[in-house]
Amino acid sequence: MKSHIVVPALSQIKLTEPLFASYIEQVTKKLLPYQWEVLNDRVPGVKPSYCVSNFRIAAGLEQGPHRGVVFCDTDAYKWLETLAYCLECGRGRELLPAAEELIGLIAAAQEPDGYLQTYFTIDHPELKWKNLTEGHELYGAGHLMEAAVAFHRATGNETILQVAIRLADLICRVFGDGPERCQGYPGHQEVELGLVKLYRLTRIRRYLDLARHFLEIRGRRPNYLMQELARTGKDRIFPEFADYDEKYAQTHLPPAEQRTAEGHAVRAMYMYSAMADIALECEDEGLKNACLELWRNVTERRMYITGGIGSSGHLERFTTDYDLPNDRMYCESCASVGLMMFGQRMAALTGSAAYYDTVERALCNTVLAGVQDQGDRYFYVNPLEVWPENCLPSTSMAHVKPVRQRWFDVACCPANIGRTLASLGQYLYARDEKSLYVNQLISSSVTERIRGVGLRLEMQAELREAFRAEFLLELEGEGSVMLRVRIPAWLEGHSFVLDGQPIRPAVENGYAVLALSRPGQQHLVLTGQTKPRWVAANSRVRADQGRLALAFGPYVYCLEQTDNGDNLSQIYVRPDTSVTVAPGDPALPGNLPALRFTGLRLESGVEKLYGAPSFRLTEQQLCAIPYGLWCNREPGEMSVWLKALLPALDLLSSGD
């Protein structure tokens, strides 16, 4: 059995890159305190979430009905998980009293048999485990398990871990093979991920076995969730489930037989991530092959240039290959978090660095865009083109918001972004029994011990045209360690210099591989070219025909109204237009560069709504900023894809 690729302890990783370090600082400084106040319904002007209140009612400390969405317990669990990662990295200790208060409430709300879900405890105890399609009991359990494992690792807290274990043991008694057990499975996948994490911490095999069971039973006939919907009839928790179908929750086929990404994008990503986990732990080739095909389908046919997925504004789901509209898409922030999770697990399963190209794409674009630089405003939907005036309620554009929101009725995204940023180190480095993997060229440091050899790595990297990443390596002890440095797809003509001497390390699975054995310090430099590049879409992507996008390194760039004026739909650009890398706006975080180029504005001379053709083409100096930072200044229009000025249009001349 090959050794597993795992994540070093977050306490051993320190991120120093200005952009992400500033966001991570805001997690403890602003995001967690703000979200705690929201969960306690203490933020004026923000609709109450009732999250903490529901735990108090379920614990018998208050009286009243359950309020808020059916799964709002998970907002508390993800808040705890986010804080756990901060604590592991040495931040956020001032929030420990709040965490201990919350853990006490969660423990008090748990029923004697281990059951925990405030909606059913308070309002419908007779319906426990009887509406798996909509009730989110198993979804909530998964998030509790993830939070408990993270909090235990960070603090040694046994209370929350025992709560999770009691709930997991109950689920093991309720579900599984045999006529005496429920043959259902989660309507919203997540518990599989929590069970695997709990297994890896406790080594209790039944947790892994149940996670695998939930995958294997999915897609059997008759379809359990469809039968359940028929029984619950008109008593819908979610009225939109009138359009529910087998693909929505990925129950149309057994997971090992699925080859195309279908249904709700977040549910899909959580399930695929669990499939990769089980494929690794159980050496399941069927699940591994399915994961390989599903990854290809997502990233080669159903993913936006920004790493966004889920193009339908209705039911937050995948549609069909190459259906990637820019202005009314969905691209939920949680879906891109899920894509990062899936990519990380695929890299661990296969040893290939290529998956981190997509992890990086989602992180640097969609996930980063999902939160304001101050940490207290959020995007749920991440469009690539925004015209604020048409983002109107009670229309087909109601789901698209032109500015980040203070909170949401369904608030999964704010907490999901928080836990992703707080644990960002897990996407930077990995290790196996012989090697340290550098998966992102982001300034940071890591300390590890591999085969008895202590290794400290400090990396300094800056995004610029003449790219340079410097590594200060220090080995302690006798022996050798393999260093594997991912060569990202955007880096051209890479070369290495070790202690002043050029070297040509072998490249395996997208990693440059160096054997380190000399104790003491060594200095490694990676250089290459990172040029701004124009990108076009496959001819089947109808929304992007005759359009260009601009990228620099892992970042996709966009035009904002504040730099370029309104009506960005009038902007054209030639495919061979040169681009200048310029200093970024100091009002934006992270010191990322701006990109400047000459475009053209095509204006119509038609004064009435319709009339005889009359056009004027004029040059305009344009400024693009990273998409992940849009709407951190003045609200306004935004566009990623620009119209290409092709030869037929080139016949127009300025002033004609």
GUMARSE-447273 format. One record per residue (C-alpha): residue in one letter; x, y, z; chain. Coordinates in steps of 0.05 Angstrom, whole numbers, plus 5000, padded with zeros to 4 digits. Layout:
BEGIN
- aa c1 c2 c3 ch
- a X Y Z A
...
END
This chain:
BEGIN
- aa c1 c2 c3 ch
- m 5000 5000 5000 A
- k 5029 5067 4980 A
- s 5039 5121 5033 A
- h 4985 5173 5039 A
- i 4995 5246 5022 A
- v 4971 5285 5082 A
- v 4970 5357 5107 A
- p 5021 5381 5158 A
- a 4993 5409 5223 A
- l 4968 5479 5211 A
- s 5008 5501 5271 A
- q 5071 5486 5230 A
- i 5051 5532 5173 A
- k 5054 5608 5172 A
- l 5028 5648 5114 A
- t 5064 5714 5100 A
- e 5040 5734 5030 A
- p 5009 5804 5036 A
- l 4942 5789 5002 A
- f 4922 5725 5037 A
- a 4955 5745 5102 A
- s 4911 5807 5104 A
- y 4848 5765 5093 A
- i 4869 5714 5145 A
- e 4881 5770 5195 A
- q 4810 5794 5182 A
- v 4783 5725 5199 A
- t 4800 5734 5272 A
- k 4797 5809 5274 A
- k 4730 5819 5240 A
- l 4698 5757 5208 A
- l 4692 5713 5269 A
- p 4670 5768 5318 A
- y 4620 5794 5266 A
- q 4592 5725 5252 A
- w 4586 5710 5326 A
- e 4543 5772 5335 A
- v 4501 5752 5275 A
- l 4490 5682 5302 A
- n 4467 5714 5367 A
- d 4420 5762 5330 A
- r 4456 5823 5356 A
- v 4472 5860 5291 A
- p 4423 5917 5277 A
- g 4394 5915 5207 A
- v 4412 5842 5196 A
- k 4354 5793 5195 A
- p 4359 5747 5256 A
- s 4390 5679 5242 A
- y 4363 5647 5306 A
- c 4422 5600 5306 A
- v 4444 5605 5379 A
- s 4373 5617 5402 A
- n 4352 5550 5373 A
- f 4405 5514 5413 A
- r 4382 5549 5476 A
- i 4310 5527 5462 A
- a 4331 5455 5447 A
- a 4372 5455 5511 A
- g 4310 5476 5551 A
- l 4340 5543 5570 A
- e 4287 5583 5532 A
- q 4217 5570 5506 A
- g 4192 5578 5435 A
- p 4189 5547 5365 A
- h 4247 5534 5320 A
- r 4262 5594 5276 A
- g 4307 5604 5216 A
- v 4325 5553 5162 A
- v 4323 5480 5178 A
- f 4399 5472 5176 A
- c 4421 5536 5211 A
- d 4455 5494 5265 A
- t 4512 5485 5215 A
- d 4528 5560 5217 A
- a 4550 5549 5289 A
- y 4590 5487 5272 A
- k 4628 5522 5217 A
- w 4640 5581 5262 A
- l 4672 5534 5312 A
- e 4713 5500 5258 A
- t 4738 5566 5232 A
- l 4759 5587 5303 A
- a 4792 5520 5313 A
- y 4838 5531 5253 A
- c 4855 5601 5278 A
- l 4871 5574 5347 A
- e 4915 5520 5318 A
- c 4954 5575 5282 A
- g 4960 5616 5347 A
- r 4905 5666 5334 A
- g 4836 5681 5363 A
- r 4845 5661 5436 A
- e 4802 5720 5456 A
- l 4743 5683 5425 A
- l 4752 5621 5468 A
- p 4699 5642 5519 A
- a 4648 5648 5464 A
- a 4668 5580 5437 A
- e 4662 5548 5505 A
- e 4593 5579 5514 A
- l 4571 5552 5446 A
- i 4599 5483 5459 A
- g 4562 5481 5525 A
- l 4497 5498 5489 A
- i 4509 5446 5435 A
- a 4523 5392 5487 A
- a 4461 5412 5527 A
- a 4418 5409 5464 A
- q 4440 5338 5448 A
- e 4388 5286 5466 A
- p 4405 5227 5511 A
- d 4411 5178 5452 A
- g 4459 5225 5416 A
- y 4410 5258 5369 A
- l 4425 5330 5352 A
- q 4386 5375 5304 A
- t 4348 5433 5335 A
- y 4293 5436 5282 A
- f 4268 5365 5296 A
- t 4282 5367 5370 A
- i 4241 5430 5379 A
- d 4185 5425 5328 A
- h 4180 5355 5299 A
- p 4210 5300 5342 A
- e 4162 5251 5309 A
- l 4195 5263 5242 A
- k 4268 5247 5259 A
- w 4303 5212 5201 A
- k 4238 5213 5161 A
- n 4254 5271 5114 A
- l 4326 5260 5094 A
- t 4313 5295 5028 A
- e 4300 5363 5060 A
- g 4314 5356 5134 A
- h 4391 5362 5131 A
- e 4401 5320 5195 A
- l 4459 5283 5165 A
- y 4487 5346 5132 A
- g 4488 5380 5200 A
- a 4519 5319 5232 A
- g 4576 5321 5182 A
- h 4592 5393 5196 A
- l 4590 5379 5271 A
- m 4640 5323 5262 A
- e 4687 5366 5221 A
- a 4683 5422 5274 A
- a 4693 5373 5331 A
- v 4755 5342 5300 A
- a 4785 5410 5284 A
- f 4770 5438 5354 A
- h 4797 5377 5389 A
- r 4861 5380 5349 A
- a 4870 5454 5364 A
- t 4851 5453 5438 A
- g 4844 5381 5463 A
- n 4771 5397 5479 A
- e 4736 5331 5494 A
- t 4666 5358 5503 A
- i 4652 5375 5431 A
- l 4688 5312 5407 A
- q 4645 5268 5451 A
- v 4582 5303 5425 A
- a 4604 5285 5354 A
- i 4621 5214 5373 A
- r 4554 5203 5407 A
- l 4518 5229 5346 A
- a 4562 5188 5299 A
- d 4548 5125 5340 A
- l 4473 5139 5336 A
- i 4477 5147 5261 A
- c 4515 5081 5257 A
- r 4458 5047 5295 A
- v 4403 5078 5253 A
- f 4432 5070 5183 A
- g 4466 5012 5148 A
- d 4452 4945 5117 A
- g 4398 4900 5146 A
- p 4322 4903 5152 A
- e 4325 4934 5221 A
- r 4362 4995 5196 A
- c 4342 5054 5154 A
- q 4362 5045 5081 A
- g 4364 5120 5069 A
- y 4423 5167 5057 A
- p 4435 5242 5059 A
- g 4394 5288 5016 A
- h 4452 5337 5022 A
- q 4519 5302 5024 A
- e 4568 5322 5079 A
- v 4565 5270 5134 A
- e 4610 5225 5092 A
- l 4666 5277 5098 A
- g 4654 5284 5173 A
- l 4655 5209 5184 A
- v 4721 5201 5147 A
- k 4752 5257 5189 A
- l 4726 5225 5253 A
- y 4754 5158 5231 A
- r 4822 5188 5217 A
- l 4823 5218 5286 A
- t 4795 5159 5326 A
- r 4812 5100 5279 A
- i 4743 5072 5295 A
- r 4728 5032 5232 A
- r 4652 5036 5234 A
- y 4655 5110 5217 A
- l 4694 5096 5153 A
- d 4648 5037 5137 A
- l 4586 5079 5144 A
- a 4614 5134 5100 A
- r 4627 5082 5047 A
- h 4557 5053 5057 A
- f 4525 5121 5045 A
- l 4560 5124 4978 A
- e 4546 5052 4957 A
- i 4472 5055 4973 A
- r 4462 5119 4935 A
- g 4430 5110 4866 A
- r 4398 5042 4881 A
- r 4328 5027 4857 A
- p 4276 5044 4879 A
- n 4303 5114 4892 A
- y 4297 5126 4967 A
- l 4294 5202 4964 A
- m 4243 5204 4908 A
- q 4199 5156 4947 A
- e 4207 5200 5009 A
- l 4186 5262 4970 A
- a 4124 5225 4947 A
- r 4106 5209 5019 A
- t 4117 5279 5046 A
- g 4075 5307 4990 A
- k 4054 5379 4997 A
- d 4089 5389 5064 A
- r 4151 5417 5033 A
- i 4207 5450 5074 A
- f 4234 5477 5008 A
- p 4178 5496 4960 A
- e 4227 5498 4902 A
- f 4233 5423 4908 A
- a 4172 5418 4865 A
- d 4226 5415 4810 A
- y 4267 5362 4846 A
- d 4294 5306 4803 A
- e 4341 5247 4814 A
- k 4401 5285 4787 A
- y 4392 5343 4836 A
- a 4422 5304 4894 A
- q 4464 5257 4850 A
- t 4419 5197 4862 A
- h 4408 5181 4788 A
- l 4464 5130 4787 A
- p 4509 5097 4838 A
- p 4568 5144 4850 A
- a 4619 5095 4821 A
- e 4580 5097 4756 A
- q 4572 5172 4750 A
- r 4613 5206 4695 A
- t 4582 5276 4688 A
- a 4572 5329 4741 A
- e 4498 5335 4754 A
- g 4451 5370 4801 A
- h 4465 5417 4859 A
- a 4537 5438 4853 A
- v 4555 5440 4927 A
- r 4523 5372 4940 A
- a 4562 5344 4881 A
- m 4629 5372 4905 A
- y 4619 5345 4975 A
- m 4601 5277 4948 A
- y 4659 5275 4899 A
- s 4706 5295 4956 A
- a 4680 5238 4998 A
- m 4688 5191 4940 A
- a 4761 5210 4934 A
- d 4770 5201 5009 A
- i 4739 5131 5007 A
- a 4778 5113 4944 A
- l 4842 5130 4981 A
- e 4826 5097 5047 A
- c 4795 5034 5017 A
- e 4837 5030 4953 A
- d 4772 5030 4914 A
- e 4789 5033 4840 A
- g 4717 5041 4819 A
- l 4708 5104 4859 A
- k 4776 5129 4837 A
- n 4759 5121 4763 A
- a 4693 5156 4774 A
- c 4729 5214 4808 A
- l 4777 5220 4750 A
- e 4721 5224 4699 A
- l 4679 5271 4741 A
- w 4738 5318 4751 A
- r 4750 5320 4677 A
- n 4677 5335 4662 A
- v 4675 5392 4713 A
- t 4740 5426 4695 A
- e 4739 5414 4620 A
- r 4666 5428 4604 A
- r 4627 5457 4663 A
- m 4674 5505 4700 A
- y 4681 5580 4692 A
- i 4749 5612 4680 A
- t 4746 5637 4752 A
- g 4737 5567 4781 A
- g 4662 5579 4791 A
- i 4615 5520 4781 A
- g 4540 5512 4779 A
- s 4513 5555 4723 A
- s 4438 5552 4738 A
- g 4406 5605 4782 A
- h 4349 5557 4794 A
- l 4366 5503 4843 A
- e 4440 5522 4844 A
- r 4459 5467 4797 A
- f 4499 5443 4737 A
- t 4463 5444 4670 A
- t 4498 5417 4609 A
- d 4567 5418 4577 A
- y 4591 5488 4558 A
- d 4530 5524 4586 A
- l 4567 5580 4621 A
- p 4528 5646 4619 A
- n 4563 5705 4651 A
- d 4509 5751 4679 A
- r 4456 5705 4708 A
- m 4497 5646 4729 A
- y 4500 5622 4801 A
- c 4571 5598 4819 A
- e 4557 5594 4894 A
- s 4617 5610 4937 A
- c 4608 5543 4973 A
- a 4613 5506 4906 A
- s 4682 5534 4893 A
- v 4702 5517 4964 A
- g 4678 5447 4948 A
- l 4719 5447 4884 A
- m 4781 5464 4924 A
- m 4765 5406 4971 A
- f 4755 5358 4913 A
- g 4820 5381 4879 A
- q 4861 5373 4942 A
- r 4835 5303 4952 A
- m 4848 5284 4879 A
- a 4920 5307 4887 A
- a 4927 5264 4948 A
- l 4895 5205 4912 A
- t 4937 5210 4849 A
- g 5000 5248 4869 A
- s 4990 5296 4811 A
- a 5003 5370 4819 A
- a 4956 5389 4762 A
- y 4896 5388 4809 A
- y 4926 5446 4847 A
- d 4921 5489 4784 A
- t 4845 5486 4792 A
- v 4849 5493 4868 A
- e 4889 5556 4857 A
- r 4841 5581 4804 A
- a 4781 5574 4851 A
- l 4818 5604 4911 A
- c 4848 5665 4876 A
- n 4784 5683 4840 A
- t 4715 5659 4862 A
- v 4730 5643 4935 A
- l 4769 5708 4945 A
- a 4713 5747 4912 A
- g 4663 5717 4961 A
- v 4686 5760 5019 A
- q 4700 5835 5026 A
- d 4770 5854 5046 A
- q 4743 5873 5116 A
- g 4712 5804 5126 A
- d 4640 5826 5142 A
- r 4606 5827 5073 A
- y 4596 5767 5028 A
- f 4576 5744 4958 A
- y 4534 5680 4954 A
- v 4530 5685 4877 A
- n 4592 5702 4837 A
- p 4575 5729 4767 A
- l 4626 5747 4714 A
- e 4586 5806 4689 A
- v 4546 5855 4730 A
- w 4499 5911 4710 A
- p 4473 5935 4777 A
- e 4410 5967 4749 A
- n 4382 5901 4724 A
- c 4396 5861 4788 A
- l 4324 5869 4808 A
- p 4283 5831 4859 A
- s 4225 5788 4834 A
- t 4260 5778 4766 A
- s 4304 5725 4736 A
- m 4363 5767 4762 A
- a 4341 5769 4834 A
- h 4395 5720 4856 A
- v 4451 5765 4830 A
- k 4474 5819 4879 A
- p 4516 5878 4854 A
- v 4547 5887 4923 A
- r 4566 5839 4979 A
- q 4513 5826 5030 A
- r 4515 5832 5106 A
- w 4485 5762 5114 A
- f 4436 5713 5081 A
- d 4375 5673 5103 A
- v 4414 5612 5079 A
- a 4482 5631 5107 A
- c 4526 5572 5087 A
- c 4575 5614 5046 A
- p 4601 5665 5097 A
- a 4622 5610 5147 A
- n 4648 5565 5091 A
- i 4693 5621 5065 A
- g 4716 5633 5136 A
- r 4737 5562 5149 A
- t 4772 5559 5082 A
- l 4814 5621 5094 A
- a 4829 5601 5166 A
- s 4856 5534 5143 A
- l 4890 5559 5080 A
- g 4956 5526 5099 A
- q 4926 5458 5081 A
- y 4925 5479 5008 A
- l 4997 5504 5009 A
- y 5036 5443 5033 A
- a 5030 5368 5039 A
- r 5075 5310 5058 A
- d 5083 5236 5053 A
- e 5133 5189 5086 A
- k 5189 5214 5041 A
- s 5171 5282 5013 A
- l 5148 5352 5028 A
- y 5102 5380 4974 A
- v 5099 5454 4957 A
- n 5030 5461 4925 A
- q 5023 5537 4920 A
- l 5077 5589 4906 A
- i 5051 5635 4961 A
- s 5099 5667 5011 A
- s 5098 5625 5074 A
- s 5138 5578 5117 A
- v 5130 5507 5141 A
- t 5166 5462 5191 A
- e 5163 5386 5185 A
- r 5199 5323 5205 A
- i 5205 5270 5151 A
- r 5242 5204 5161 A
- g 5274 5232 5223 A
- v 5300 5294 5188 A
- g 5277 5362 5210 A
- l 5261 5408 5152 A
- r 5244 5482 5154 A
- l 5225 5518 5091 A
- e 5214 5592 5082 A
- m 5187 5616 5015 A
- q 5184 5686 4988 A
- a 5146 5695 4922 A
- e 5117 5755 4887 A
- l 5073 5756 4825 A
- r 5110 5795 4772 A
- e 5130 5784 4699 A
- a 5200 5761 4717 A
- f 5174 5712 4769 A
- r 5219 5693 4826 A
- a 5207 5647 4885 A
- e 5262 5640 4937 A
- f 5265 5581 4985 A
- l 5309 5581 5047 A
- l 5316 5508 5066 A
- e 5345 5483 5132 A
- l 5356 5409 5147 A
- e 5370 5381 5216 A
- g 5393 5309 5224 A
- e 5422 5254 5181 A
- g 5383 5229 5123 A
- s 5349 5253 5060 A
- v 5283 5287 5044 A
- m 5250 5296 4976 A
- l 5225 5366 4961 A
- r 5170 5369 4908 A
- v 5154 5438 4882 A
- r 5092 5446 4838 A
- i 5106 5480 4771 A
- p 5041 5518 4758 A
- a 5012 5520 4688 A
- w 5018 5596 4685 A
- l 5094 5596 4695 A
- e 5134 5594 4631 A
- g 5207 5574 4621 A
- h 5220 5555 4693 A
- s 5291 5543 4719 A
- f 5323 5528 4786 A
- v 5386 5551 4821 A
- l 5410 5516 4884 A
- d 5463 5553 4925 A
- g 5484 5593 4865 A
- q 5489 5534 4817 A
- p 5438 5520 4761 A
- i 5404 5453 4769 A
- r 5355 5414 4727 A
- p 5311 5373 4774 A
- a 5268 5318 4746 A
- v 5194 5335 4738 A
- e 5146 5281 4761 A
- n 5070 5290 4760 A
- g 5078 5365 4753 A
- y 5128 5371 4811 A
- a 5201 5389 4806 A
- v 5235 5338 4850 A
- l 5297 5353 4890 A
- a 5333 5306 4938 A
- l 5359 5343 5000 A
- s 5409 5309 5046 A
- r 5460 5361 5069 A
- p 5447 5387 5139 A
- g 5445 5462 5147 A
- q 5418 5517 5104 A
- q 5409 5516 5028 A
- h 5382 5569 4982 A
- l 5337 5550 4924 A
- v 5311 5598 4872 A
- l 5256 5584 4821 A
- t 5249 5634 4764 A
- g 5206 5639 4702 A
- q 5162 5685 4662 A
- t 5092 5705 4681 A
- k 5062 5748 4626 A
- p 4992 5777 4621 A
- r 4954 5733 4573 A
- w 4890 5739 4533 A
- v 4845 5678 4538 A
- a 4789 5655 4492 A
- a 4736 5601 4506 A
- n 4721 5537 4470 A
- s 4676 5548 4410 A
- r 4619 5511 4445 A
- v 4616 5562 4501 A
- r 4563 5605 4467 A
- a 4565 5661 4519 A
- d 4638 5675 4505 A
- q 4643 5671 4429 A
- g 4681 5730 4401 A
- r 4703 5749 4471 A
- l 4769 5753 4509 A
- a 4788 5748 4582 A
- l 4852 5773 4613 A
- a 4894 5734 4663 A
- f 4960 5744 4699 A
- g 4989 5685 4738 A
- p 4931 5650 4773 A
- y 4888 5712 4774 A
- v 4832 5728 4725 A
- y 4824 5803 4714 A
- c 4762 5844 4703 A
- l 4741 5915 4686 A
- e 4704 5956 4737 A
- q 4662 6017 4724 A
- t 4702 6058 4775 A
- d 4764 6054 4730 A
- n 4733 6050 4661 A
- g 4665 6084 4660 A
- d 4596 6053 4652 A
- n 4565 6011 4596 A
- l 4624 5963 4595 A
- s 4587 5923 4541 A
- q 4612 5976 4492 A
- i 4685 5957 4504 A
- y 4724 5919 4451 A
- v 4796 5896 4450 A
- r 4841 5868 4396 A
- p 4868 5798 4410 A
- d 4940 5822 4399 A
- t 4934 5883 4445 A
- s 4995 5891 4489 A
- v 4984 5894 4564 A
- t 5025 5933 4614 A
- v 5034 5909 4686 A
- a 5024 5970 4730 A
- p 5021 5984 4805 A
- g 4955 5965 4836 A
- d 4906 6012 4869 A
- p 4929 6022 4942 A
- a 4856 6020 4962 A
- l 4855 5946 4946 A
- p 4888 5894 4991 A
- g 4951 5854 4976 A
- n 4991 5898 4928 A
- l 4970 5857 4867 A
- p 4986 5893 4802 A
- a 4935 5926 4756 A
- l 4937 5911 4681 A
- r 4931 5969 4632 A
- f 4918 5966 4558 A
- t 4886 6004 4501 A
- g 4815 5984 4483 A
- l 4761 6013 4440 A
- r 4691 6036 4456 A
- l 4638 6023 4402 A
- e 4582 6073 4410 A
- s 4517 6074 4371 A
- g 4491 6138 4342 A
- v 4419 6114 4344 A
- e 4380 6162 4388 A
- k 4313 6125 4389 A
- l 4305 6055 4416 A
- y 4317 6029 4346 A
- g 4341 6062 4282 A
- a 4388 6060 4223 A
- p 4458 6034 4239 A
- s 4508 6087 4259 A
- f 4571 6072 4298 A
- r 4632 6107 4324 A
- l 4695 6071 4349 A
- t 4743 6109 4395 A
- e 4804 6088 4434 A
- q 4802 6084 4509 A
- q 4856 6070 4561 A
- l 4831 6013 4605 A
- c 4851 5987 4673 A
- a 4836 5916 4697 A
- i 4840 5891 4768 A
- p 4838 5819 4796 A
- y 4768 5792 4795 A
- g 4775 5767 4866 A
- l 4780 5840 4889 A
- w 4722 5870 4851 A
- c 4670 5911 4889 A
- n 4719 5929 4945 A
- r 4716 6002 4924 A
- e 4656 6036 4892 A
- p 4597 5993 4870 A
- g 4585 5991 4795 A
- e 4589 5951 4732 A
- m 4639 5894 4725 A
- s 4658 5850 4667 A
- v 4708 5793 4658 A
- w 4696 5776 4585 A
- l 4707 5832 4534 A
- k 4686 5833 4462 A
- a 4742 5819 4413 A
- l 4753 5869 4356 A
- l 4758 5820 4299 A
- p 4780 5838 4227 A
- a 4709 5851 4202 A
- l 4700 5904 4256 A
- d 4769 5931 4243 A
- l 4742 5962 4179 A
- l 4709 6015 4222 A
- s 4752 6076 4234 A
- s 4748 6127 4289 A
- g 4697 6182 4272 A
- d 4665 6146 4212 A
END
